[in-house]
């Protein structure tokens, strides 16, 4: 194996990778598609996203580690835990992974302008959990940030 096969594209690592939601793949030339919804995602090198999720969960550690013994309280604890897990994932993804989007509209076909606050609100909505999953998968796709992948894309 050549060391160059493991080297990353520094620009992608620092500025992010454009992902096309319709194709579930990176955008050719790392440029967003003209009409498809595309998301700019920073790769989670050195476990950046995982570390941020853990940081977001720190204030909830006692709750997450100590389920109640009583059966009637257990259901409420599970619901609260599910909500904490979703909120911490969403906040972490908005803070360290999702860096932009294009061609994303609301139900009235109005453009949704990207900001970290808008990303947080969008990802906090549990109805958008599929988008949150997509952002996390993109962030953890180490192959997409390898320099050899960019070279191969240029050859196509």
N, CA and C atoms as an extended XYZ file, in Angstrom:
468
Properties=species:S:1:pos:R:3:atomname:S:1:resname:S:1:resid:I:1 pbc="F F F"
N         0.845       -1.180        0.000 N   UNK     1
C         0.000        0.000        0.000 CA  UNK     1
C         0.885        1.236        0.000 C   UNK     1
N         0.506        2.172       -0.809 N   UNK     2
C         1.236        3.438       -0.854 CA  UNK     2
C         0.692        4.384        0.196 C   UNK     2
N         1.595        5.146        0.797 N   UNK     3
C         1.185        6.143        1.772 CA  UNK     3
C         0.210        7.133        1.139 C   UNK     3
N         0.410        7.456       -0.133 N   UNK     4
C        -0.474        8.409       -0.813 CA  UNK     4
C        -1.921        7.929       -0.860 C   UNK     4
N        -2.140        6.608       -0.755 N   UNK     5
C        -3.504        6.080       -0.728 CA  UNK     5
C        -4.246        6.458        0.552 C   UNK     5
N        -3.510        6.866        1.571 N   UNK     6
C        -4.111        7.215        2.858 CA  UNK     6
C        -4.113        8.714        3.133 C   UNK     6
N        -3.499        9.496        2.259 N   UNK     7
C        -3.402       10.936        2.490 CA  UNK     7
C        -4.726       11.615        2.140 C   UNK     7
N        -5.041       12.632        2.937 N   UNK     8
C        -6.310       13.327        2.747 CA  UNK     8
C        -6.147       14.557        1.864 C   UNK     8
N        -7.260       14.985        1.308 N   UNK     9
C        -7.323       16.243        0.569 CA  UNK     9
C        -7.511       17.331        1.632 C   UNK     9
N        -6.471       18.110        1.877 N   UNK    10
C        -6.481       19.085        2.970 CA  UNK    10
C        -7.608       20.104        2.804 C   UNK    10
N        -7.854       20.560        1.580 N   UNK    11
C        -8.912       21.550        1.368 CA  UNK    11
C       -10.278       20.984        1.767 C   UNK    11
N       -10.553       19.739        1.386 N   UNK    12
C       -11.821       19.115        1.779 CA  UNK    12
C       -11.897       18.939        3.294 C   UNK    12
N       -10.786       18.582        3.896 N   UNK    13
C       -10.773       18.384        5.340 CA  UNK    13
C       -11.074       19.686        6.078 C   UNK    13
N       -10.577       20.799        5.546 N   UNK    14
C       -10.742       22.091        6.206 CA  UNK    14
C       -12.031       22.810        5.834 C   UNK    14
N       -12.463       22.677        4.586 N   UNK    15
C       -13.613       23.446        4.101 CA  UNK    15
C       -14.876       22.631        3.917 C   UNK    15
N       -14.756       21.309        3.866 N   UNK    16
C       -15.926       20.459        3.752 CA  UNK    16
C       -16.086       19.834        2.383 C   UNK    16
N       -17.036       18.918        2.321 N   UNK    17
C       -17.328       18.165        1.108 CA  UNK    17
C       -18.805       18.355        0.784 C   UNK    17
N       -19.102       18.689       -0.466 N   UNK    18
C       -20.494       18.816       -0.900 CA  UNK    18
C       -21.060       17.436       -1.204 C   UNK    18
N       -22.221       17.162       -0.602 N   UNK    19
C       -22.925       15.891       -0.786 CA  UNK    19
C       -24.292       16.162       -1.412 C   UNK    19
N       -24.648       15.355       -2.395 N   UNK    20
C       -25.936       15.451       -3.070 CA  UNK    20
C       -26.901       14.491       -2.381 C   UNK    20
N       -27.992       15.035       -1.835 N   UNK    21
C       -28.924       14.173       -1.116 CA  UNK    21
C       -29.646       13.215       -2.065 C   UNK    21
N       -29.969       13.672       -3.266 N   UNK    22
C       -30.708       12.833       -4.216 CA  UNK    22
C       -29.912       11.588       -4.608 C   UNK    22
N       -28.607       11.750       -4.780 N   UNK    23
C       -27.776       10.623       -5.201 CA  UNK    23
C       -27.062        9.947       -4.037 C   UNK    23
N       -27.113       10.582       -2.864 N   UNK    24
C       -26.432       10.077       -1.664 CA  UNK    24
C       -24.940        9.893       -1.922 C   UNK    24
N       -24.365       10.829       -2.678 N   UNK    25
C       -22.944       10.745       -3.008 CA  UNK    25
C       -22.339       12.146       -3.028 C   UNK    25
N       -21.014       12.185       -3.117 N   UNK    26
C       -20.340       13.478       -3.189 CA  UNK    26
C       -20.641       14.138       -4.529 C   UNK    26
N       -20.577       15.440       -4.532 N   UNK    27
C       -20.821       16.216       -5.755 CA  UNK    27
C       -19.545       16.250       -6.587 C   UNK    27
N       -19.653       15.993       -7.889 N   UNK    28
C       -18.464       16.032       -8.752 CA  UNK    28
C       -17.749       17.376       -8.665 C   UNK    28
N       -16.421       17.306       -8.560 N   UNK    29
C       -15.617       18.527       -8.458 CA  UNK    29
C       -15.818       19.278       -7.161 C   UNK    29
N       -16.486       18.649       -6.200 N   UNK    30
C       -16.818       19.263       -4.911 CA  UNK    30
C       -17.563       20.585       -5.092 C   UNK    30
N       -18.461       20.602       -6.082 N   UNK    31
C       -19.326       21.756       -6.351 CA  UNK    31
C       -20.771       21.288       -6.229 C   UNK    31
N       -21.633       22.066       -5.573 N   UNK    32
C       -23.031       21.631       -5.413 CA  UNK    32
C       -23.760       21.562       -6.754 C   UNK    32
N       -24.725       20.674       -6.834 N   UNK    33
C       -25.556       20.490       -8.024 CA  UNK    33
C       -26.421       21.732       -8.235 C   UNK    33
N       -26.786       21.995       -9.461 N   UNK    34
C       -27.557       23.202       -9.793 CA  UNK    34
C       -28.964       23.184       -9.204 C   UNK    34
N       -29.589       22.016       -9.108 N   UNK    35
C       -30.978       21.979       -8.627 CA  UNK    35
C       -31.214       21.025       -7.458 C   UNK    35
N       -30.401       20.007       -7.297 N   UNK    36
C       -30.601       19.057       -6.199 CA  UNK    36
C       -30.184       19.679       -4.866 C   UNK    36
N       -30.833       19.261       -3.798 N   UNK    37
C       -30.426       19.690       -2.460 CA  UNK    37
C       -29.055       19.094       -2.155 C   UNK    37
N       -28.120       19.969       -1.806 N   UNK    38
C       -26.759       19.535       -1.491 CA  UNK    38
C       -26.350       20.129       -0.149 C   UNK    38
N       -25.523       19.387        0.566 N   UNK    39
C       -25.114       19.765        1.914 CA  UNK    39
C       -23.599       19.756        2.009 C   UNK    39
N       -23.051       20.828        2.567 N   UNK    40
C       -21.608       20.943        2.785 CA  UNK    40
C       -21.307       20.390        4.183 C   UNK    40
N       -20.544       19.307        4.217 N   UNK    41
C       -20.296       18.598        5.475 CA  UNK    41
C       -18.792       18.473        5.712 C   UNK    41
N       -18.371       18.873        6.914 N   UNK    42
C       -16.973       18.679        7.313 CA  UNK    42
C       -16.775       17.221        7.701 C   UNK    42
N       -15.709       16.608        7.205 N   UNK    43
C       -15.447       15.233        7.620 CA  UNK    43
C       -15.072       15.179        9.099 C   UNK    43
N       -15.467       14.108        9.753 N   UNK    44
C       -15.228       13.964       11.193 CA  UNK    44
C       -13.862       13.337       11.442 C   UNK    44
N       -12.820       14.037       11.012 N   UNK    45
C       -11.469       13.556       11.256 CA  UNK    45
C       -11.167       13.677       12.746 C   UNK    45
N       -10.368       12.753       13.250 N   UNK    46
C       -10.011       12.722       14.670 CA  UNK    46
C       -11.262       12.698       15.557 C   UNK    46
N       -12.314       12.075       15.057 N   UNK    47
C       -13.556       11.899       15.828 CA  UNK    47
C       -14.194       13.210       16.265 C   UNK    47
N       -14.049       14.237       15.465 N   UNK    48
C       -14.581       15.565       15.792 CA  UNK    48
C       -16.076       15.499       16.146 C   UNK    48
N       -16.884       14.825       15.321 N   UNK    49
C       -18.324       14.764       15.572 CA  UNK    49
C       -18.633       13.931       16.813 C   UNK    49
N       -17.989       12.797       16.949 N   UNK    50
C       -18.216       11.946       18.127 CA  UNK    50
C       -17.867       12.696       19.410 C   UNK    50
N       -16.744       13.408       19.387 N   UNK    51
C       -16.332       14.170       20.565 CA  UNK    51
C       -17.342       15.264       20.899 C   UNK    51
N       -17.898       15.907       19.881 N   UNK    52
C       -18.890       16.959       20.127 CA  UNK    52
C       -20.185       16.371       20.675 C   UNK    52
N       -20.596       15.205       20.187 N   UNK    53
C       -21.780       14.541       20.741 CA  UNK    53
C       -21.557       14.258       22.224 C   UNK    53
N       -20.392       13.748       22.568 N   UNK    54
C       -20.097       13.447       23.974 CA  UNK    54
C       -20.102       14.720       24.821 C   UNK    54
N       -19.576       15.801       24.268 N   UNK    55
C       -19.579       17.079       24.982 CA  UNK    55
C       -21.016       17.571       25.201 C   UNK    55
N       -21.847       17.440       24.186 N   UNK    56
C       -23.245       17.854       24.305 CA  UNK    56
C       -23.999       17.005       25.341 C   UNK    56
N       -23.599       15.752       25.490 N   UNK    57
C       -24.283       14.852       26.436 CA  UNK    57
C       -23.781       14.984       27.866 C   UNK    57
N       -22.664       15.628       28.060 N   UNK    58
C       -22.072       15.736       29.401 CA  UNK    58
C       -23.065       16.226       30.464 C   UNK    58
N       -23.855       17.286       30.207 N   UNK    59
C       -24.793       17.750       31.238 CA  UNK    59
C       -25.895       16.735       31.571 C   UNK    59
N       -26.069       15.741       30.700 N   UNK    60
C       -27.136       14.752       30.889 CA  UNK    60
C       -26.596       13.399       31.360 C   UNK    60
N       -25.323       13.347       31.722 N   UNK    61
C       -24.672       12.071       32.030 CA  UNK    61
C       -25.371       11.307       33.150 C   UNK    61
N       -25.733       11.987       34.230 N   UNK    62
C       -26.393       11.290       35.334 CA  UNK    62
C       -27.711       10.675       34.891 C   UNK    62
N       -28.479       11.436       34.150 N   UNK    63
C       -29.766       10.914       33.658 CA  UNK    63
C       -29.547        9.691       32.766 C   UNK    63
N       -28.602        9.775       31.848 N   UNK    64
C       -28.381        8.695       30.894 CA  UNK    64
C       -27.846        7.433       31.552 C   UNK    64
N       -27.094        7.589       32.624 N   UNK    65
C       -26.480        6.432       33.292 CA  UNK    65
C       -27.355        5.794       34.364 C   UNK    65
N       -28.408        6.484       34.771 N   UNK    66
C       -29.173        6.004       35.923 CA  UNK    66
C       -30.659        5.846       35.619 C   UNK    66
N       -31.022        4.777       34.949 N   UNK    67
C       -32.457        4.549       34.718 CA  UNK    67
C       -33.154        4.227       36.039 C   UNK    67
N       -34.401        4.608       36.148 N   UNK    68
C       -35.127        4.315       37.392 CA  UNK    68
C       -35.433        2.823       37.512 C   UNK    68
N       -35.592        2.376       38.751 N   UNK    69
C       -35.924        0.982       39.004 CA  UNK    69
C       -37.422        0.715       38.821 C   UNK    69
N       -38.222        1.736       39.101 N   UNK    70
C       -39.669        1.560       39.049 CA  UNK    70
C       -40.134        1.445       37.594 C   UNK    70
N       -40.980        0.462       37.337 N   UNK    71
C       -41.457        0.211       35.982 CA  UNK    71
C       -42.254        1.389       35.431 C   UNK    71
N       -43.047        2.045       36.273 N   UNK    72
C       -43.871        3.149       35.774 CA  UNK    72
C       -43.031        4.369       35.395 C   UNK    72
N       -41.889        4.563       36.043 N   UNK    73
C       -41.011        5.695       35.707 CA  UNK    73
C       -40.090        5.360       34.533 C   UNK    73
N       -39.940        4.097       34.276 N   UNK    74
C       -39.013        3.654       33.225 CA  UNK    74
C       -39.436        4.165       31.840 C   UNK    74
N       -40.708        4.118       31.523 N   UNK    75
C       -41.198        4.581       30.224 CA  UNK    75
C       -40.904        6.055       30.002 C   UNK    75
N       -41.143        6.872       31.031 N   UNK    76
C       -40.845        8.305       30.928 CA  UNK    76
C       -39.353        8.543       30.750 C   UNK    76
N       -38.527        7.794       31.510 N   UNK    77
C       -37.082        7.912       31.390 CA  UNK    77
C       -36.629        7.556       29.971 C   UNK    77
N       -37.192        6.495       29.389 N   UNK    78
C       -36.830        6.096       28.025 CA  UNK    78
C       -37.201        7.184       27.015 C   UNK    78
N       -38.375        7.790       27.181 N   UNK    79
C       -38.782        8.880       26.293 CA  UNK    79
C       -37.837       10.074       26.432 C   UNK    79
N       -37.504       10.443       27.662 N   UNK    80
C       -36.592       11.568       27.897 CA  UNK    80
C       -35.205       11.263       27.334 C   UNK    80
N       -34.757       10.031       27.498 N   UNK    81
C       -33.445        9.627       26.999 CA  UNK    81
C       -33.405        9.683       25.479 C   UNK    81
N       -34.441        9.196       24.838 N   UNK    82
C       -34.528        9.249       23.378 CA  UNK    82
C       -34.440       10.703       22.893 C   UNK    82
N       -35.131       11.603       23.587 N   UNK    83
C       -35.116       13.024       23.225 CA  UNK    83
C       -33.729       13.638       23.448 C   UNK    83
N       -33.083       13.304       24.555 N   UNK    84
C       -31.727       13.805       24.837 CA  UNK    84
C       -30.760       13.336       23.759 C   UNK    84
N       -30.839       12.075       23.413 N   UNK    85
C       -29.943       11.529       22.398 CA  UNK    85
C       -30.148       12.247       21.070 C   UNK    85
N       -31.400       12.452       20.685 N   UNK    86
C       -31.658       13.160       19.427 CA  UNK    86
C       -31.146       14.600       19.486 C   UNK    86
N       -31.461       15.318       20.546 N   UNK    87
C       -31.044       16.724       20.656 CA  UNK    87
C       -29.535       16.868       20.642 C   UNK    87
N       -28.828       15.984       21.328 N   UNK    88
C       -27.373       16.098       21.379 CA  UNK    88
C       -26.744       15.760       20.024 C   UNK    88
N       -27.293       14.773       19.325 N   UNK    89
C       -26.812       14.461       17.970 CA  UNK    89
C       -27.035       15.651       17.047 C   UNK    89
N       -28.236       16.229       17.109 N   UNK    90
C       -28.585       17.345       16.223 CA  UNK    90
C       -27.702       18.553       16.475 C   UNK    90
N       -27.546       18.910       17.733 N   UNK    91
C       -26.716       20.081       18.062 CA  UNK    91
C       -25.256       19.862       17.654 C   UNK    91
N       -24.758       18.660       17.888 N   UNK    92
C       -23.377       18.356       17.518 CA  UNK    92
C       -23.194       18.420       16.002 C   UNK    92
N       -24.106       17.842       15.255 N   UNK    93
C       -23.999       17.853       13.790 CA  UNK    93
C       -24.063       19.280       13.257 C   UNK    93
N       -24.958       20.080       13.802 N   UNK    94
C       -25.079       21.472       13.351 CA  UNK    94
C       -23.834       22.278       13.723 C   UNK    94
N       -23.231       21.958       14.843 N   UNK    95
C       -22.087       22.742       15.326 CA  UNK    95
C       -20.782       22.405       14.611 C   UNK    95
N       -20.530       21.109       14.350 N   UNK    96
C       -19.206       20.743       13.826 CA  UNK    96
C       -19.221       20.025       12.484 C   UNK    96
N       -20.371       19.642       11.954 N   UNK    97
C       -20.377       18.892       10.694 CA  UNK    97
C       -21.042       19.650        9.557 C   UNK    97
N       -22.267       20.090        9.735 N   UNK    98
C       -23.010       20.737        8.655 CA  UNK    98
C       -22.569       22.189        8.515 C   UNK    98
N       -21.988       22.531        7.362 N   UNK    99
C       -21.453       23.873        7.153 CA  UNK    99
C       -22.170       24.655        6.070 C   UNK    99
N       -23.186       24.078        5.459 N   UNK   100
C       -23.958       24.810        4.456 CA  UNK   100
C       -24.895       23.909        3.691 C   UNK   100
N       -25.766       24.537        2.911 N   UNK   101
C       -26.630       23.795        1.999 CA  UNK   101
C       -27.074       24.711        0.880 C   UNK   101
N       -27.520       24.099       -0.191 N   UNK   102
C       -28.118       24.813       -1.313 CA  UNK   102
C       -29.341       24.035       -1.775 C   UNK   102
N       -30.264       24.747       -2.402 N   UNK   103
C       -31.458       24.140       -2.992 CA  UNK   103
C       -32.332       23.416       -1.971 C   UNK   103
N       -32.406       23.949       -0.776 N   UNK   104
C       -33.264       23.402        0.267 CA  UNK   104
C       -34.406       24.388        0.480 C   UNK   104
N       -35.640       23.895        0.345 N   UNK   105
C       -36.808       24.768        0.460 CA  UNK   105
C       -37.760       24.232        1.523 C   UNK   105
N       -38.599       25.128        2.027 N   UNK   106
C       -39.617       24.720        2.995 CA  UNK   106
C       -40.857       24.204        2.257 C   UNK   106
N       -41.919       23.930        2.989 N   UNK   107
C       -43.142       23.382        2.389 CA  UNK   107
C       -43.846       24.364        1.462 C   UNK   107
N       -43.477       25.644        1.510 N   UNK   108
C       -44.052       26.664        0.619 CA  UNK   108
C       -43.096       26.979       -0.539 C   UNK   108
N       -42.082       26.129       -0.716 N   UNK   109
C       -41.064       26.295       -1.758 CA  UNK   109
C       -40.237       27.567       -1.607 C   UNK   109
N       -40.112       28.045       -0.380 N   UNK   110
C       -39.246       29.188       -0.093 CA  UNK   110
C       -37.871       28.656        0.286 C   UNK   110
N       -36.824       29.287       -0.269 N   UNK   111
C       -35.465       28.869        0.076 CA  UNK   111
C       -35.234       28.997        1.576 C   UNK   111
N       -34.580       28.009        2.124 N   UNK   112
C       -34.155       28.069        3.519 CA  UNK   112
C       -32.687       28.465        3.494 C   UNK   112
N       -32.387       29.635        4.001 N   UNK   113
C       -31.011       30.134        4.027 CA  UNK   113
C       -30.234       29.406        5.113 C   UNK   113
N       -28.989       29.037        4.789 N   UNK   114
C       -28.178       28.340        5.758 CA  UNK   114
C       -27.610       29.287        6.797 C   UNK   114
N       -27.652       28.849        8.033 N   UNK   115
C       -26.913       29.429        9.149 CA  UNK   115
C       -26.789       28.304       10.166 C   UNK   115
N       -25.879       28.445       11.083 N   UNK   116
C       -25.744       27.397       12.098 CA  UNK   116
C       -27.019       27.296       12.926 C   UNK   116
N       -27.667       28.433       13.207 N   UNK   117
C       -28.928       28.412       13.950 CA  UNK   117
C       -30.025       27.707       13.159 C   UNK   117
N       -30.106       28.001       11.848 N   UNK   118
C       -31.115       27.342       11.008 CA  UNK   118
C       -30.841       25.843       10.942 C   UNK   118
N       -29.574       25.467       10.840 N   UNK   119
C       -29.213       24.050       10.812 CA  UNK   119
C       -29.601       23.368       12.117 C   UNK   119
N       -29.344       24.037       13.229 N   UNK   120
C       -29.703       23.470       14.529 CA  UNK   120
C       -31.206       23.251       14.618 C   UNK   120
N       -31.984       24.257       14.241 N   UNK   121
C       -33.448       24.130       14.310 CA  UNK   121
C       -33.952       23.023       13.393 C   UNK   121
N       -33.399       22.942       12.198 N   UNK   122
C       -33.808       21.915       11.237 CA  UNK   122
C       -33.512       20.522       11.780 C   UNK   122
N       -32.310       20.329       12.300 N   UNK   123
C       -31.912       19.007       12.778 CA  UNK   123
C       -32.539       18.646       14.118 C   UNK   123
N       -32.922       19.639       14.911 N   UNK   124
C       -33.593       19.346       16.184 CA  UNK   124
C       -34.996       18.785       15.980 C   UNK   124
N       -35.617       19.095       14.858 N   UNK   125
C       -36.953       18.589       14.554 CA  UNK   125
C       -36.845       17.096       14.270 C   UNK   125
N       -37.446       16.268       15.130 N   UNK   126
C       -37.314       14.827       14.977 CA  UNK   126
C       -37.917       14.317       13.677 C   UNK   126
N       -38.769       15.119       13.051 N   UNK   127
C       -39.305       14.739       11.741 CA  UNK   127
C       -38.199       14.717       10.685 C   UNK   127
N       -37.080       15.377       10.966 N   UNK   128
C       -35.960       15.446       10.026 CA  UNK   128
C       -34.820       14.493       10.397 C   UNK   128
N       -35.124       13.435       11.128 N   UNK   129
C       -34.079       12.523       11.588 CA  UNK   129
C       -33.367       11.833       10.424 C   UNK   129
N       -34.049       11.634        9.305 N   UNK   130
C       -33.391       11.014        8.148 CA  UNK   130
C       -32.292       11.943        7.621 C   UNK   130
N       -32.541       13.241        7.616 N   UNK   131
C       -31.514       14.201        7.201 CA  UNK   131
C       -30.356       14.189        8.199 C   UNK   131
N       -30.652       14.137        9.480 N   UNK   132
C       -29.601       14.060       10.495 CA  UNK   132
C       -28.742       12.813       10.273 C   UNK   132
N       -29.386       11.682       10.025 N   UNK   133
C       -28.636       10.452        9.741 CA  UNK   133
C       -27.728       10.628        8.528 C   UNK   133
N       -28.255       11.271        7.476 N   UNK   134
C       -27.473       11.508        6.259 CA  UNK   134
C       -26.243       12.368        6.555 C   UNK   134
N       -26.429       13.445        7.318 N   UNK   135
C       -25.309       14.327        7.655 CA  UNK   135
C       -24.247       13.552        8.432 C   UNK   135
N       -24.667       12.746        9.378 N   UNK   136
C       -23.698       11.952       10.155 CA  UNK   136
C       -22.957       10.959        9.261 C   UNK   136
N       -23.666       10.281        8.374 N   UNK   137
C       -23.016        9.328        7.473 CA  UNK   137
C       -21.985       10.031        6.591 C   UNK   137
N       -22.337       11.207        6.098 N   UNK   138
C       -21.393       11.983        5.278 CA  UNK   138
C       -20.163       12.358        6.093 C   UNK   138
N       -20.373       12.821        7.314 N   UNK   139
C       -19.258       13.242        8.167 CA  UNK   139
C       -18.303       12.087        8.453 C   UNK   139
N       -18.837       10.887        8.571 N   UNK   140
C       -18.007        9.736        8.909 CA  UNK   140
C       -17.469        8.996        7.689 C   UNK   140
N       -17.724        9.495        6.490 N   UNK   141
C       -17.229        8.852        5.277 CA  UNK   141
C       -15.779        9.259        5.033 C   UNK   141
N       -14.860        8.504        5.571 N   UNK   142
C       -13.448        8.858        5.457 CA  UNK   142
C       -12.951        8.724        4.015 C   UNK   142
N       -13.550        7.831        3.236 N   UNK   143
C       -13.106        7.664        1.857 CA  UNK   143
C       -13.283        8.945        1.056 C   UNK   143
N       -14.326        9.717        1.360 N   UNK   144
C       -14.626       10.921        0.585 CA  UNK   144
C       -13.561       11.998        0.735 C   UNK   144
N       -12.802       11.966        1.808 N   UNK   145
C       -11.799       13.006        2.050 CA  UNK   145
C       -10.394       12.601        1.570 C   UNK   145
N       -10.260       11.380        1.104 N   UNK   146
C        -8.951       10.942        0.628 CA  UNK   146
C        -8.590       11.649       -0.671 C   UNK   146
N        -7.339       12.055       -0.782 N   UNK   147
C        -6.865       12.772       -1.968 CA  UNK   147
C        -7.015       11.923       -3.221 C   UNK   147
N        -6.810       10.622       -3.116 N   UNK   148
C        -6.899        9.768       -4.308 CA  UNK   148
C        -8.320        9.761       -4.870 C   UNK   148
N        -9.339        9.978       -4.030 N   UNK   149
C       -10.722       10.023       -4.513 CA  UNK   149
C       -10.936       11.256       -5.390 C   UNK   149
N       -10.352       12.382       -5.013 N   UNK   150
C       -10.468       13.594       -5.823 CA  UNK   150
C        -9.763       13.409       -7.151 C   UNK   150
N        -8.607       12.765       -7.129 N   UNK   151
C        -7.889       12.520       -8.373 CA  UNK   151
C        -8.693       11.601       -9.279 C   UNK   151
N        -9.319       10.586       -8.724 N   UNK   152
C       -10.135        9.662       -9.518 CA  UNK   152
C       -11.344       10.394      -10.100 C   UNK   152
N       -11.951       11.297       -9.340 N   UNK   153
C       -13.109       12.039       -9.829 CA  UNK   153
C       -12.719       12.950      -10.991 C   UNK   153
N       -11.534       13.516      -10.943 N   UNK   154
C       -11.068       14.373      -12.047 CA  UNK   154
C       -10.885       13.570      -13.328 C   UNK   154
N       -10.550       12.290      -13.184 N   UNK   155
C       -10.336       11.451      -14.352 CA  UNK   155
C       -11.616       11.030      -15.035 C   UNK   155
N       -12.774       11.188      -14.375 N   UNK   156
C       -14.064       10.764      -14.962 CA  UNK   156
C       -14.641       11.812      -15.868 C   UNK   156
